[in-house]
Amino acid sequence: MLRKPSMSRLRTWDRDTCVQSSNNTFRSLSSRKGAAVICAVLSCLLVLPAWMGWSLAGTASPGAPTPSSGGVTDEVELVLIPAGEFTMGHKGNYDTLPVRRLNVPAFYIDKYEVTNKRYKRFIDATSYKVPWSQEPAVAAFIWDWQKRMYPEGKGDDPVVLVNWEDAQAFCRWAGKRIPTEAEWEKAARGVDGKAYPWGNDWASGKTNTLESGLKQTAPFGTFKEDVSEYGVHDLAGNVSEWVEEWFAPYPGNPMTSYEERNKYRVLRGGSWDYAHSIANGHHRQYALPQSQMAAIGFRCVKAADEAGGSPARSRTP
């Protein structure tokens, strides 16, 4: 039975609009500044325990320099995903049709999700700012970000509460970029399109989803079996990850009318706070690009030739 695409499910807020999720449906509460501040405070109270990572992340302040690589090397191990075809999509969801073979140029991908420690190096090097720190009602909840320090003992956990542009800014600074959906899915599913990095059958405890009972992010590499055939870690759990595309039907998808089209950015992968139903490698989630959530992070990629490569080419089997 085909399932219609569902909205992302995590509480989130931005400066102008407070948006919450309930039963997989976003509800826009208000666009007024005062209400946004209230929502901001409530969101901080809901999702900012010290163990989650950064207190709050945001985009660069007006006038702040645009982060760029500037010769900086992001000290992280990269995994080569070789050029070639893989199976992308799934027959069980409207938004993952059609299933097709996709030819993706070779690329490198971060072995692990970007951590608090790595993100701190970025903000230290670029003075990347939090614009809503100027809101008095919010300032009390972001003290550790303002001190440019993550909670003690969480340096190797994935950074969270970063929006899509924050992720892009970090990757640009590191001389890389956010992965495309095709790149992310190939890294997770391998050539034959397996459901999970370890195979086609779900097994509780192999990754950090709600079933693990951890109820928080984990340091990279904690779950030894959440490793794809290429050697990429934590693609099924820990945090969901931003990818490049706007949410829209795949080419050739029979659903031509999406009210969500070009409004939300796509997220991939499972997370610590949600059941394993989103942990499979083909699942597509989406959220407003300005969303900042306690279970969303990212990783970066770059072309194998460091020159950008050519777009992925697809064919239907």
GIRA-V574948 format. One record per backbone hydrogen bond with DSSP energy under -0.5 kcal/mol. CO is the residue of the C=O (numbers start at 1). NH is the residue of the N-H. If there is no record, write none. Layout:
co=[CO/CO]
nh=[NH/NH]
//
This chain:
co=[3/12/17/17/18/18/19/20/22/24/25/27/27/30/32/33/34/35/36/37/38/39/40/41/42/43/44/49/50/59/61/65/69/72/73/74/77/79/79/80/81/84/86/86/88/90/92/93/94/96/97/100/101/102/102/103/104/106/107/108/109/111/114/115/116/117/118/119/120/121/122/123/129/130/131/132/134/135/135/136/138/139/142/143/144/145/151/154/155/156/157/161/163/164/165/166/167/168/169/170/171/172/172/174/177/179/180/181/182/183/184/185/186/189/190/191/195/196/199/203/207/208/209/210/218/219/222/223/225/226/228/232/237/238/240/241/245/247/250/254/256/257/258/260/260/263/264/265/266/267/268/271/274/275/276/280/285/286/287/288/289/289/293/293/295/296/296/297/298/299/300/301/302/303/313/315]
nh=[94/19/14/19/29/30/12/27/25/7/22/20/29/18/36/37/38/39/40/41/42/43/44/45/46/47/48/52/53/131/64/67/72/74/75/76/111/81/109/82/107/104/88/102/100/93/3/96/97/90/250/88/315/86/104/313/84/304/81/302/79/233/159/119/120/121/122/123/124/125/126/127/131/133/134/135/136/138/139/140/141/142/146/147/149/148/154/157/117/220/116/57/167/168/169/170/171/172/173/174/176/69/175/74/301/244/184/185/186/187/188/189/190/194/193/87/281/199/196/206/209/238/212/213/158/222/224/226/227/234/231/228/239/272/297/268/266/262/253/256/258/259/261/263/264/289/247/287/243/285/241/274/210/278/279/283/267/8/265/291/164/165/161/296/240/161/162/242/114/179/110/177/108/306/103/101]
//
